[in-house]
Amino acid sequence: MKFLRQTFESFRFAWQALRSNLLRTLLSLLGVTVGIFAIIAVFTLVDSLERNIRDSLNFIGDKVVYVQKWPWTFEAQAQWWKYFQWPEPSYKEYRFLSERLENAQAVVATDGKGRVTVKNGNNSMAALIIGTTFDYDKISDVPLEKGRYFTQQEVDNARNVTIIGSDIAENLFPGQDPVGKALKIKNMNFMVIGLQQKQGESLINVSGNPDVKCLIPYGAFAKMFQSINPSIDIAIKGYDSDEGLVELESEIRGLLRTRRGLRPVQDDNFSINRPEALASAISGIFSVLTIAGWVIGGFSILIGGFGIANIMFVSVKERTNLIGIQKSLGAKNYFILFQFLFEAVLLSLVGGMAGIFLVYLLSFMNLGSLDLQLTTANVMLGLGVSSVIGILSGIIPAFTASRLDPVIAIRAK
């Protein structure tokens, strides 16, 4: 009980010392404030970017692999001529895989055409038209607000039906329920059978903004947009395990190499892409940004730490006489040590909280599709780093004060 009372007294002395030298306190905590702001701002930005990108990748499916011409790697930029010569995946290859794959839940062919004008009466807008086969909802999220999904018969017979995004509904059918009504795509009537929920534009439009999409059966899309030798993306849904996906990729590779007549010594002339691989590549970039944040913030915190240590040495010098009086009245060494250590930690914590508050204000900025969120983990990290800096900066001055001889200290002026 006595220890707790003395600890509280140490805290009270520290608070009074900071209040009595307000200008000096503010100047000394600036370094810590800037440092914590830099670190937590970078962490918040990186976390928000990662979350936004992973949400974007959810639109292209979980446990899904894509058979495409171009790989989702950065090396494609350097070796573009190699990939340029590869053939595009075809609808016949989609049929070949869908009939033979044993480790797949769904095999889907998709193709898209951007900035196509869709109309309803005098209302029109540019939309992204996606032609797809029946199992598209198994590999990509299609959250319906109204209406229904395609039937197998509609897809097989290439019916002129469509599922539209919320922006299309708002522009072409203002104040109306679009389900059951018709719109025109390339002057052809399409019946709206479903309306997707509003989802908003993501940071990276891997599969396009879902709010401006028109999903239509692949056959209807091919009749309007594709040439004699159409190219498509083939999306294949695997089972919910990494081992199953590895087996699926091996099966795809074997079947497609056979289909394209590749000899054992020849390299693949197609890419098997996974969203997880793209996410891992992006995470590597974020790791570099995180290190940069630590370096930038670390210099500021180091300067702030030296500033706090300097202030604490000045405080010890100014209060040497008071320390002697406290010791002569029975104050223990730990009481004096805690008094100055609490002052350093409190000073650093105030600076850290100021930096975190600036990041909190930053989170209210409108950055378009990027939603900045200050997480509890980052707040705790900022407070933890501030506390450590306070302890490291104040431990030597506090220890020096606690070891002063009371007789010599009382005589100090």
C-alpha positions as CSV (number, residue, x, y, z in Angstrom):
1,M,0.0,0.0,0.0
2,K,2.9,2.3,0.9
3,F,4.5,1.5,-2.5
4,L,1.3,2.4,-4.4
5,R,0.9,5.6,-2.5
6,Q,4.5,6.6,-3.2
7,T,4.1,5.6,-6.9
8,F,1.1,7.8,-7.1
9,E,3.0,10.7,-5.5
10,S,5.8,10.2,-8.1
11,F,3.2,10.4,-10.9
12,R,1.7,13.6,-9.3
13,F,5.2,15.3,-9.0
14,A,5.9,14.4,-12.7
15,W,2.6,15.9,-13.8
16,Q,3.2,19.1,-11.9
17,A,6.7,19.4,-13.3
18,L,5.4,19.1,-16.8
19,R,2.6,21.7,-16.2
20,S,5.0,24.2,-14.6
21,N,7.3,24.2,-17.8
22,L,4.6,24.0,-20.4
23,L,6.6,25.6,-23.3
24,R,9.6,23.4,-22.7
25,T,7.3,20.4,-22.5
26,L,5.7,21.2,-25.9
27,L,9.0,21.8,-27.6
28,S,10.5,18.5,-26.3
29,L,7.6,16.4,-27.3
30,L,7.5,17.6,-31.0
31,G,10.1,15.1,-32.1
32,V,8.2,12.2,-30.6
33,T,4.9,13.5,-32.1
34,V,6.4,13.7,-35.6
35,G,8.0,10.3,-35.3
36,I,4.9,8.5,-34.0
37,F,2.8,10.3,-36.7
38,A,5.2,9.1,-39.4
39,I,5.2,5.5,-38.3
40,I,1.5,5.1,-37.5
41,A,0.5,7.1,-40.7
42,V,2.6,4.7,-42.8
43,F,1.2,1.6,-41.0
44,T,-2.4,2.9,-41.3
45,L,-1.8,3.6,-45.0
46,V,-0.3,0.2,-45.6
47,D,-3.0,-1.6,-43.7
48,S,-5.7,0.3,-45.5
49,L,-4.1,-0.4,-48.9
50,E,-3.8,-4.1,-48.2
51,R,-7.4,-4.4,-46.9
52,N,-8.7,-2.5,-50.0
53,I,-6.7,-4.6,-52.4
54,R,-7.7,-7.9,-50.8
55,D,-11.3,-6.8,-51.0
56,S,-10.7,-6.1,-54.6
57,L,-9.3,-9.6,-55.1
58,N,-12.4,-11.1,-53.5
59,F,-14.3,-10.0,-56.6
60,I,-12.2,-12.4,-58.7
61,G,-12.8,-15.3,-56.4
62,D,-11.3,-17.4,-53.6
63,K,-9.6,-20.7,-54.4
64,V,-9.8,-19.8,-58.1
65,V,-7.1,-20.1,-60.8
66,Y,-7.2,-18.3,-64.1
67,V,-5.8,-19.6,-67.4
68,Q,-4.6,-16.6,-69.4
69,K,-2.0,-15.5,-71.8
70,W,-0.2,-13.0,-69.6
71,P,1.1,-13.9,-66.1
72,W,0.3,-11.7,-63.0
73,T,3.9,-11.1,-62.2
74,F,6.3,-8.2,-62.6
75,E,8.6,-10.2,-64.9
76,A,5.9,-10.0,-67.6
77,Q,7.1,-6.4,-68.2
78,A,10.7,-7.4,-68.8
79,Q,9.8,-10.4,-71.0
80,W,6.8,-9.1,-72.8
81,W,7.9,-10.4,-76.2
82,K,8.0,-13.9,-74.9
83,Y,4.4,-13.7,-73.7
84,F,3.2,-11.7,-76.7
85,Q,3.9,-14.7,-78.9
86,W,1.8,-17.0,-76.8
87,P,-1.7,-17.9,-78.1
88,E,-4.8,-16.6,-76.4
89,P,-7.0,-19.2,-74.5
90,S,-10.0,-20.1,-76.6
91,Y,-13.6,-21.2,-76.1
92,K,-12.7,-24.7,-77.4
93,E,-10.0,-25.0,-74.7
94,Y,-12.6,-24.0,-72.1
95,R,-14.9,-26.8,-73.3
96,F,-11.9,-29.2,-73.3
97,L,-11.0,-28.4,-69.7
98,S,-14.6,-28.3,-68.4
99,E,-15.2,-31.8,-69.8
100,R,-12.0,-33.3,-68.4
101,L,-11.0,-31.6,-65.1
102,E,-11.6,-33.8,-62.1
103,N,-10.4,-31.5,-59.3
104,A,-12.5,-28.5,-60.2
105,Q,-15.8,-27.3,-58.8
106,A,-16.6,-25.0,-61.7
107,V,-15.0,-24.0,-65.0
108,V,-16.0,-20.7,-66.4
109,A,-15.3,-18.8,-69.6
110,T,-15.5,-15.0,-69.5
111,D,-14.8,-12.1,-71.8
112,G,-15.3,-8.4,-71.4
113,K,-15.8,-5.2,-73.4
114,G,-15.4,-1.8,-71.8
115,R,-17.1,1.5,-72.4
116,V,-20.1,0.1,-74.3
117,T,-23.1,2.4,-74.5
118,V,-26.2,1.0,-72.9
119,K,-29.5,2.7,-73.3
120,N,-33.1,2.9,-72.0
121,G,-35.1,5.5,-73.9
122,N,-33.3,8.8,-73.6
123,N,-31.0,7.6,-70.8
124,S,-27.6,6.2,-71.6
125,M,-24.2,5.5,-70.1
126,A,-20.9,3.7,-70.7
127,A,-20.9,0.2,-69.2
128,L,-18.6,-2.8,-68.9
129,I,-20.2,-5.8,-70.6
130,I,-19.1,-9.2,-69.3
131,G,-20.0,-12.3,-71.2
132,T,-19.9,-15.4,-69.0
133,T,-20.9,-19.1,-68.8
134,F,-23.3,-20.5,-66.2
135,D,-21.1,-21.0,-63.2
136,Y,-19.8,-17.5,-63.0
137,D,-21.4,-17.0,-59.5
138,K,-19.3,-19.8,-58.2
139,I,-16.0,-18.1,-59.0
140,S,-17.0,-14.5,-58.4
141,D,-19.2,-12.7,-56.0
142,V,-22.6,-11.7,-57.5
143,P,-24.6,-10.2,-54.6
144,L,-28.2,-9.7,-55.9
145,E,-30.4,-7.0,-54.4
146,K,-33.3,-7.8,-56.6
147,G,-34.2,-10.4,-59.2
148,R,-32.4,-13.7,-59.9
149,Y,-29.3,-15.2,-61.5
150,F,-29.2,-16.8,-65.0
151,T,-30.7,-20.2,-65.6
152,Q,-28.7,-22.9,-67.4
153,Q,-31.2,-22.8,-70.3
154,E,-30.7,-19.0,-70.7
155,V,-26.9,-19.4,-70.9
156,D,-27.0,-22.5,-73.2
157,N,-29.4,-20.7,-75.6
158,A,-27.6,-17.4,-75.5
159,R,-30.7,-15.5,-74.4
160,N,-30.7,-11.7,-74.3
161,V,-30.9,-11.4,-70.5
162,T,-28.7,-9.3,-68.2
163,I,-27.8,-8.7,-64.6
164,I,-26.9,-5.0,-64.1
165,G,-24.9,-3.0,-61.5
166,S,-26.4,-0.4,-59.3
167,D,-25.0,2.6,-61.2
168,I,-26.6,1.4,-64.4
169,A,-30.0,1.0,-62.7
170,E,-29.7,4.6,-61.2
171,N,-28.8,6.1,-64.6
172,L,-31.1,4.1,-67.0
173,F,-34.0,3.5,-64.6
174,P,-34.1,6.4,-62.2
175,G,-36.6,5.9,-59.4
176,Q,-37.8,2.6,-61.0
177,D,-37.3,-1.1,-60.3
178,P,-35.3,-2.2,-63.4
179,V,-36.0,-6.0,-63.0
180,G,-38.3,-7.1,-65.8
181,K,-37.6,-4.0,-68.0
182,A,-35.5,-3.9,-71.2
183,L,-32.3,-2.0,-72.1
184,K,-30.3,-1.8,-75.3
185,I,-26.8,-3.0,-75.8
186,K,-25.5,-2.3,-79.3
187,N,-29.1,-1.7,-80.3
188,M,-30.2,-5.1,-79.1
189,N,-32.8,-5.5,-76.4
190,F,-31.8,-7.3,-73.2
191,M,-34.2,-8.1,-70.4
192,V,-33.0,-7.2,-66.9
193,I,-33.4,-10.2,-64.7
194,G,-31.2,-9.1,-61.7
195,L,-29.8,-6.1,-60.0
196,Q,-26.6,-6.3,-58.0
197,Q,-26.1,-4.6,-54.7
198,K,-24.1,-1.4,-54.7
199,Q,-20.5,-2.2,-53.9
200,G,-18.4,0.9,-54.9
201,E,-15.2,1.2,-56.8
202,S,-12.2,-0.6,-55.3
203,L,-8.6,0.7,-55.3
204,I,-7.5,-1.7,-58.0
205,N,-10.2,-2.7,-60.6
206,V,-8.9,-6.2,-61.2
207,S,-12.3,-7.3,-62.6
208,G,-13.8,-3.8,-63.2
209,N,-16.2,-1.7,-61.1
210,P,-19.1,-4.1,-60.4
211,D,-21.6,-1.1,-60.2
212,V,-21.1,-0.4,-64.0
213,K,-21.2,-4.0,-65.1
214,C,-23.8,-5.8,-67.3
215,L,-23.5,-9.6,-67.0
216,I,-24.8,-11.4,-70.0
217,P,-24.6,-15.0,-71.3
218,Y,-21.4,-15.8,-73.1
219,G,-23.1,-16.8,-76.3
220,A,-24.9,-13.4,-76.5
221,F,-21.7,-11.6,-75.9
222,A,-19.8,-13.6,-78.6
223,K,-22.5,-12.8,-81.2
224,M,-22.1,-9.0,-80.6
225,F,-18.4,-8.5,-79.9
226,Q,-16.1,-11.4,-80.7
227,S,-14.2,-11.9,-83.9
228,I,-13.6,-15.2,-85.8
229,N,-10.8,-16.2,-83.4
230,P,-12.2,-15.1,-80.0
231,S,-10.0,-15.0,-76.9
232,I,-11.3,-15.5,-73.4
233,D,-10.3,-15.9,-69.8
234,I,-10.8,-19.3,-68.2
235,A,-11.6,-19.3,-64.5
236,I,-11.5,-22.5,-62.6
237,K,-12.8,-23.0,-59.0
238,G,-10.9,-25.5,-56.9
239,Y,-11.6,-27.1,-53.7
240,D,-11.0,-25.4,-50.3
241,S,-7.5,-26.4,-49.7
242,D,-4.0,-25.4,-50.9
243,E,-3.2,-29.1,-51.7
244,G,-6.3,-29.3,-53.9
245,L,-5.3,-26.2,-55.8
246,V,-1.8,-27.6,-56.4
247,E,-3.3,-30.7,-57.8
248,L,-5.8,-28.6,-59.9
249,E,-2.9,-26.6,-61.3
250,S,-1.0,-29.7,-62.2
251,E,-4.1,-31.2,-63.9
252,I,-4.7,-28.0,-65.9
253,R,-1.1,-27.8,-67.0
254,G,-1.1,-31.5,-68.1
255,L,-4.4,-31.2,-70.0
256,L,-3.6,-27.9,-71.7
257,R,-0.1,-29.0,-72.7
258,T,-1.7,-32.0,-74.3
259,R,-4.3,-29.9,-76.0
260,R,-1.7,-27.5,-77.5
261,G,0.6,-30.3,-78.5
262,L,3.6,-29.2,-76.5
263,R,6.6,-31.6,-76.3
264,P,8.1,-32.4,-72.9
265,V,11.2,-30.2,-73.6
266,Q,9.0,-27.2,-74.4
267,D,8.0,-24.6,-71.9
268,D,4.3,-23.8,-71.2
269,N,2.8,-21.2,-73.5
270,F,0.0,-20.2,-71.1
271,S,-0.2,-18.7,-67.6
272,I,-1.9,-20.1,-64.6
273,N,-2.6,-17.2,-62.3
274,R,-3.9,-17.2,-58.7
275,P,-5.2,-14.1,-56.9
276,E,-3.2,-15.2,-53.8
277,A,0.1,-14.9,-55.8
278,L,-0.9,-11.3,-56.8
279,A,-1.7,-10.5,-53.2
280,S,1.7,-11.9,-52.1
281,A,3.6,-9.8,-54.6
282,I,1.7,-6.7,-53.4
283,S,2.5,-7.6,-49.8
284,G,6.2,-7.5,-50.7
285,I,5.8,-3.9,-51.8
286,F,4.0,-3.0,-48.6
287,S,6.8,-4.6,-46.6
288,V,9.2,-2.1,-48.2
289,L,6.8,0.8,-47.4
290,T,6.6,-0.4,-43.8
291,I,10.4,-0.4,-43.4
292,A,10.6,3.1,-45.0
293,G,8.0,4.2,-42.4
294,W,10.1,2.8,-39.5
295,V,13.3,4.5,-40.9
296,I,11.6,7.9,-41.4
297,G,9.8,7.8,-38.1
298,G,12.8,6.3,-36.3
299,F,15.0,9.4,-37.0
300,S,12.3,11.7,-35.7
301,I,11.8,9.6,-32.6
302,L,15.5,9.4,-32.0
303,I,15.7,13.2,-32.1
304,G,12.7,13.4,-29.8
305,G,14.3,10.9,-27.4
306,F,17.4,12.9,-27.2
307,G,15.3,16.0,-26.6
308,I,13.4,14.3,-23.7
309,A,16.7,13.0,-22.2
310,N,18.1,16.6,-22.4
311,I,15.0,18.0,-20.7
312,M,15.2,15.4,-18.0
313,F,18.9,16.2,-17.2
314,V,17.9,19.9,-16.9
315,S,15.0,18.9,-14.6
316,V,17.3,16.9,-12.4
317,K,19.7,19.9,-12.2
318,E,16.9,22.3,-11.4
319,R,15.4,20.1,-8.7
320,T,18.5,18.8,-7.1
321,N,17.8,20.8,-3.9
322,L,14.2,19.4,-3.8
323,I,15.5,15.9,-4.3
324,G,17.8,16.4,-1.2
325,I,14.9,17.6,0.9
326,Q,12.7,14.7,-0.2
327,K,15.5,12.2,0.6
328,S,16.1,13.8,4.0
329,L,12.4,13.4,4.8
330,G,12.7,9.6,4.1
331,A,12.0,9.3,0.3
332,K,13.6,6.1,-1.0
333,N,15.7,5.9,-4.1
334,Y,13.0,4.2,-6.1
335,F,10.6,7.0,-5.3
336,I,13.0,9.6,-6.8
337,L,13.7,7.3,-9.8
338,F,10.0,6.7,-10.5
339,Q,9.3,10.4,-10.2
340,F,11.6,11.3,-13.0
341,L,11.0,8.2,-15.0
342,F,7.2,8.8,-14.9
343,E,7.9,12.4,-16.1
344,A,9.9,11.1,-19.1
345,V,7.3,8.4,-20.0
346,L,4.4,10.9,-19.5
347,L,6.1,13.4,-21.8
348,S,6.7,10.8,-24.4
349,L,3.2,9.4,-24.2
350,V,1.7,12.9,-24.6
351,G,3.8,13.3,-27.8
352,G,2.8,9.9,-29.0
353,M,-0.9,10.5,-28.4
354,A,-0.6,13.8,-30.3
355,G,0.9,12.0,-33.3
356,I,-1.8,9.3,-33.2
357,F,-4.5,12.0,-33.0
358,L,-3.0,13.6,-36.2
359,V,-3.3,10.2,-37.9
360,Y,-6.9,10.0,-36.7
361,L,-7.7,13.3,-38.3
362,L,-5.9,12.1,-41.5
363,S,-8.3,9.2,-41.6
364,F,-11.2,11.6,-42.3
365,M,-9.6,12.8,-45.6
366,N,-11.4,11.9,-48.8
367,L,-9.0,9.7,-50.7
368,G,-11.4,8.4,-53.3
369,S,-11.8,4.6,-53.1
370,L,-9.1,4.3,-50.4
371,D,-10.7,4.1,-47.0
372,L,-8.2,5.0,-44.3
373,Q,-8.9,3.3,-40.9
374,L,-6.8,3.8,-37.8
375,T,-6.9,0.4,-36.1
376,T,-6.6,-0.4,-32.4
377,A,-3.5,-2.4,-33.1
378,N,-1.8,0.7,-34.6
379,V,-2.9,2.8,-31.7
380,M,-1.4,0.3,-29.2
381,L,1.7,0.2,-31.3
382,G,2.1,4.0,-31.2
383,L,1.5,4.1,-27.4
384,G,3.9,1.2,-26.9
385,V,6.7,2.8,-28.9
386,S,6.1,6.1,-27.1
387,S,6.4,4.4,-23.7
388,V,9.6,2.6,-24.7
389,I,11.2,5.9,-25.9
390,G,10.2,7.6,-22.7
391,I,11.8,4.8,-20.6
392,L,15.0,4.8,-22.6
393,S,15.2,8.6,-22.6
394,G,14.5,9.0,-18.9
395,I,16.2,6.0,-17.3
396,I,19.7,7.5,-17.0
397,P,18.6,11.0,-15.7
398,A,16.2,9.2,-13.3
399,F,18.9,6.9,-12.0
400,T,21.3,9.8,-11.6
401,A,18.7,11.7,-9.6
402,S,17.9,8.6,-7.4
403,R,21.7,8.2,-6.5
404,L,22.2,11.8,-5.4
405,D,23.6,12.2,-1.8
406,P,20.9,14.0,0.2
407,V,23.4,16.2,2.1
408,I,25.1,17.3,-1.1
409,A,21.8,17.7,-2.9
410,I,20.3,20.0,-0.2
411,R,23.3,22.3,-0.4
412,A,22.9,22.7,-4.2
413,K,21.7,26.0,-5.6
